[in-house]
């Protein structure tokens, strides 16, 4: 097992690399997230109407289709981000099992917090991207949770 000070430095470098990737992903996700937010507002307005016209019903159908397309776009971006972060984890996390345990405590939670804190990766409780890091497998698992 390496020197704890060296491990902390390596963890800080790895976290900074992952943070940069999360920020890139956040920037790419903002336009679709903004559009999702606007569509959800319009959808709520239309659904609140008691007497929906055929045009309203057609617009609701179009909104649903657009939301589905935006979900696919975001899932694709998540997959790309997952692959890039996995490569970073393989590069930074040591193969030594004892050292990996230290990384599990000092690194994995910090990465998960990056996703929780980034405002570009969520719209309230309706849509958010979460992450779970496996240090031993050197992988990140991202999930897109949505309620629409």
C-alpha positions in Angstrom: 0.0 0.0 0.0 1.3 3.5 -0.9 1.9 6.4 1.3 -1.4 7.9 2.6 -0.3 11.5 1.6 0.5 10.2 -2.0 -2.9 8.5 -2.1 -4.7 11.7 -1.1 -2.8 13.6 -3.8 -3.6 11.0 -6.4 -7.3 11.0 -5.3 -7.4 14.8 -5.6 -6.0 14.6 -9.1 -8.5 11.8 -10.1 -11.4 13.7 -8.6 -10.4 16.8 -10.5 -10.3 14.9 -13.7 -13.7 13.3 -13.0 -15.1 16.7 -12.0 -14.0 18.2 -15.4 -15.8 15.4 -17.2 -18.9 15.9 -15.1 -18.8 19.6 -15.9 -18.5 18.8 -19.7 -21.4 16.4 -19.4 -23.4 19.1 -17.5 -22.8 21.6 -20.2 -24.0 19.2 -22.9 -27.1 18.3 -20.8 -28.2 21.8 -20.2 -29.9 22.5 -23.5 -32.0 19.3 -23.4 -32.8 19.8 -19.7 -33.9 23.3 -20.4 -36.2 22.1 -23.2 -37.5 19.3 -20.9 -38.4 21.9 -18.3 -40.3 24.1 -20.8 -42.1 21.0 -22.2 -43.1 19.9 -18.7 -44.6 23.3 -17.9 -46.5 23.3 -21.1 -47.7 19.7 -20.5 -48.9 20.6 -17.1 -50.8 23.6 -18.5 -52.5 21.4 -21.1 -53.3 18.6 -18.6 -54.8 21.2 -16.2 -57.4 22.2 -18.8 -60.8 20.6 -18.1 -62.0 20.7 -21.7 -59.1 19.8 -23.9 -59.5 20.5 -27.6 -58.3 18.1 -30.3 -55.4 20.5 -30.8 -54.5 20.3 -27.1 -54.5 16.5 -27.3 -52.4 16.6 -30.4 -49.9 19.0 -28.7 -49.8 16.7 -25.6 -48.9 13.8 -27.9 -46.2 15.8 -29.6 -44.8 16.8 -26.2 -44.6 13.2 -25.1 -42.8 12.3 -28.3 -40.3 15.2 -27.8 -39.7 14.2 -24.2 -39.0 10.6 -25.2 -36.5 11.9 -27.8 -34.8 14.1 -25.3 -34.6 11.2 -22.8 -32.7 9.2 -25.5 -30.4 12.1 -26.2 -29.6 12.4 -22.5 -29.1 8.7 -22.1 -26.7 8.7 -25.0 -24.7 11.5 -23.4 -24.7 9.6 -20.1 -23.3 6.5 -21.8 -20.5 8.6 -23.5 -19.7 10.2 -20.1 -19.7 6.8 -18.4 -17.2 5.5 -20.8 -14.9 8.5 -20.4 -15.1 8.4 -16.6 -14.5 4.6 -16.6 -11.2 5.2 -18.5 -10.2 7.8 -16.0 -10.9 5.5 -13.1 -8.9 2.7 -14.7 -6.0 5.2 -15.1 -6.1 6.6 -11.6 -7.2 3.8 -9.2 -4.5 1.5 -8.1 -4.7 -2.3 -8.6 -3.7 -3.0 -5.1 -6.7 -4.2 -3.1 -5.7 -2.4 0.2 -5.1 0.8 -1.6 -8.4 0.4 -3.4 -10.2 0.3 -0.1 -8.7 3.6 0.9 -9.9 5.0 -2.4 -13.4 3.6 -1.7 -13.6 5.7 1.4 -11.9 8.9 0.2 -12.9 9.0 -3.5 -16.1 7.3 -4.4 -18.4 9.4 -2.2 -16.9 12.6 -3.5 -17.6 11.6 -7.1 -21.2 10.8 -6.2 -21.5 14.2 -4.5 -20.4 15.9 -7.7 -23.5 14.6 -9.5 -25.8 15.6 -6.6 -24.3 19.1 -6.5 -24.3 20.0 -10.2 -27.4 22.0 -11.1 -26.9 21.2 -14.8 -27.8 17.5 -14.2 -31.3 17.9 -12.7 -34.7 19.5 -12.9 -36.0 19.5 -9.3 -37.2 16.0 -8.5 -38.6 15.4 -11.9 -35.3 14.5 -13.6 -31.9 13.9 -12.3 -28.7 12.0 -13.0 -27.2 10.0 -10.2 -24.0 8.0 -10.0 -22.6 5.1 -8.1 -18.8 4.4 -8.2 -17.3 1.0 -7.8 -13.6 1.5 -7.0 -12.8 -2.3 -7.1 -14.3 -2.6 -10.6 -13.0 0.8 -11.6 -16.4 1.7 -13.0 -19.1 4.3 -12.6 -22.8 3.6 -13.0 -25.0 6.6 -13.9 -28.7 6.5 -13.8 -31.2 8.9 -15.4 -34.3 9.1 -13.2 -37.3 10.9 -14.5 -40.9 11.3 -13.6 -42.7 12.4 -16.7 
